[in-house]
């Protein structure tokens, strides 16, 4: 049964909606009239919602979307135009974005329409990106005499390489879904009407795996993206040893040998 999640200790969110489908949470950005532009209040609501879901034992995977028309068209420029570098709202927005980036559970972005500037950065901070055929990606901040400020220059370079990232960041060009898939920015491109369903199919596949192994696997892949090879290999090896000591590992291998479905307990 799909129902709207009620947070006991948190405010009702005006700028995002949260629905639960079994062990999967779908978080939808909810400023459609503003093309889901990332205002301070939206980023705050999103951060609080994502953190609550990350802490919930009932949730295995989070899907982040903006709906079928637009993911997020970037920062709220009307709001930003009035702010200085040390304004509390600038600092607060970046702090909330940092917390979103550190969610430990797998996060799948389901992107349709514009994912520009902060919207592109938000999609890239997710673990898997499913794009609709109408998706458009870009870091056009240079057109406003600024640069990406929430990881755009760094994540884009890690994902698609220096030269492609440099072109997108320096020109401010916007690319379509097919090009984004070709250069490795997104995992796959799907018709709009099937985008969320495809994201849920991937989420269900991940959610069926043992929790400890999924958590360790995500941490190890992120380590590879952010460290030198030797350090990443060392981290992977330690995580591998840790999982060998888990009850789930024993159950998984025993079930494999006995040709039955494993019963994982997250221990």
N, C-alpha and C positions, 0 to 999 in steps of 0.2 A: 504494500500500500504506500502510495506517495502522499506525504503530508508536510505541512510547513513546520519547520523545527521551531519550537518555543524555547528560548533561552531564559533560564530562571534568574540568572544573575546579571544579565546584560540588557541594555536598552533594545527596544524594537528598532530595527534598521530601516531608515528611510531610503537609503541609496543602494542597497543590495537586497535581494531576496534569497532565501535558502530553502531548498527542498531536499527531502531525504527519500531515496529509493533504495530500501534495504540497507546495505552497508556503504552505499555511494551517496555523497552529498553533491548537489548541483547548486553552485553559487552564481547568481546572475546579477551583473551590474545593472542598476535601475535608474538611470537618468536619460531616458530615451529622447526627450526633447532637446537635451544638450549633447546628443550623440555619445552619451556615457563619458563625457569629459571628466578627467580625474581631479575633481575638486578636493580640497582638504577633507571635507565631510565624507565624501565617497571613499577616499583612501582609508580614513579612520574606520568607517563602518566595515569595509572589506577586511582590514587587518584584524579587527576584533572578531568578526565572523570566522575567518580562516583559523585564527588561534583557538577559538572555542572548538571548532571541528577537529583540529589537530590534537586537542587534548581529550576528545571523546573516544572511549574505547569501542563505541558502536560503529564508528566510521572507519573505513579502510582506504577509500580513495576519494579525492575531491575533484570535481569538474568545475572549471571556471569559464563562464561565457558571458556574452553581452546580448545574446539573442540572435535572431536570424538576420537583422538589418545592419547592426554595427557592433563591434567589440568595444573599442574605446578610441575616440578620435584624437586623444592626446590630453595634455594638461588643460585645465580651465584657464584660458588665456586672460579672460576678463578678471579673474581673481588674481592671477599672477602679476598682471600689469601694475597692480597697486602695491606689490610687496617688494621689500628690499632683501639683501642677502642674509641679514640677521633677524628677519622677521620670524616670530614664533611659528607661524603657519608653514613657512618654508622648512624650518628645522623639523617641525612635527610631522609634516608629510613624508620627509625622507626617513625619519625614524620608523614610521608606520610601514613604509615600503620595505625597509630592512627586515621587519618582522614577517612580512608576507614572503619575502625571499627565503626565509629560514624555516618554512613549514617542513616538518619531517615526513609527512605522508605524501605519497605520489599525487601530483597535481597535473591534470590534463586540461589544456586550454582548448576550447572549442571556439574557433575564430571565424566570424563572418563579417563582411564589410570592412570598414577602416580599422586598422590596428596601427596607429601612427604615434610617433613620439613616445610618450609615456605608455600608451597602449601597446606599442610594439615591445617596449621594455617589459611590460607586465606579462605579455605572452611568452617572451623569451625566458622569463624567470620560472615558468612552469616546466615540467619534466617532459611532456609530450605535447605537440601541437597538432591538432586536427583542424584543417582549414576548409572552409567552403569555397566553392568556385568563385564567389564574389569577394573573397578576402583580399585586402590590400595592405601591404606592410611598408613602413618607412620610418626614417629618423630625420624629419624635416626641420629640426630645431635651428639649424644654421640660417634658415630663412628669417628667423626672428632674432638673429644676432646672439644666439646662445648655442650651447651644445647639449647633448643628452646628459641628464643628471642622475638617472636611476639605473645605471649599468649599461646603457645602450652602446657606448663605444667599446666596452669590455666584452659583453656577452656576444655582440654581433661579430666581433673579431674572432672569438673562440669558436663560434658556430660556423662561420662561412669563410674565414681567413682574412688576412690583412688587406689584400688588394680590393676584394669585393666590399668589405666593410668600409674601407676608406672611400670608395666611390659613393656608396649610399650616404655616408655621414657628411662628406664634403659637398655633394651636389644637392642633398635633400630630396633625391628622387624617390618616387613611390613605385613599388613593384607589385605585380599581380600574384595570385596564388600559384599558378603554374611555374613562374620564375622562382618563387620562394621555395617550392618543392625541388626544383632543379638544383639550386645552390645549397640545399640542405638546411634551410631555415625552418621548414615544417616537415612533419612526418608523412602526411598524405593529404590529398585534396579530394573532397567529397561534395556531391550536390547539396545545396543549402538544406533541403528538406530532410536529408539523411545525416547531417553533420552531428547533431546531438546524439542520435542513435548510435553512430559509429564511435563517438567518444565513450558512450556508456558500454558498448561492447568491449572496448579495450579496458575500461575500468573494471568490468565484471571479471575479465580474464585475470587482471592483476589482483583483484580482491580475493580470488579463489586460492591464491598462493599463501604460504606461511608468512605471517606478519613479520617475524624477526628477520627472515631472509630478505624480504622486500625492503625493510628499513635499512639493513646493512648494505644491500645492493645499491640503493639510491645514494647512500652516503659515499660509497666507494666510487661510483660514477662521477659524482660531484667533485670528489677529491681529484679525480683525473683531470677534470676541467680547470682546476684551480691551482695545481701544484706540478712540480717537476716529476718525471716518470719514476725515479727511484723512490721518492717520498710516497707517491701514489701506490707503488707496488708494495711498499712496507705496510701501508695502511690496509690494503686489500688482504695481505697475508694475515695480519692481526685479526681482521674481521672474520676471515675464513676459520681461523683457530677458535675464535669465540663461538661461532655457529656449530662447530664440531662438538662443543660441550652442551648444546641445547637439547632439551627433550624432543623438540620438533624434528631435529636432525635424526635422532634415533628412530622416531616414529616414521619419518618419511622413508628412510632406507629399509626399515623392517617391513613397511607396507609394500614397498616395491618388490622385495624378495618374496613376500607372501601373496603378491598379485591381488592386492585389495586397495581400496581408497584410504588414504591416510586421514587420521583424525588429529589435526593440529590444535595446540592449546596456547600458542603464543609464549611458550616457556622454553 
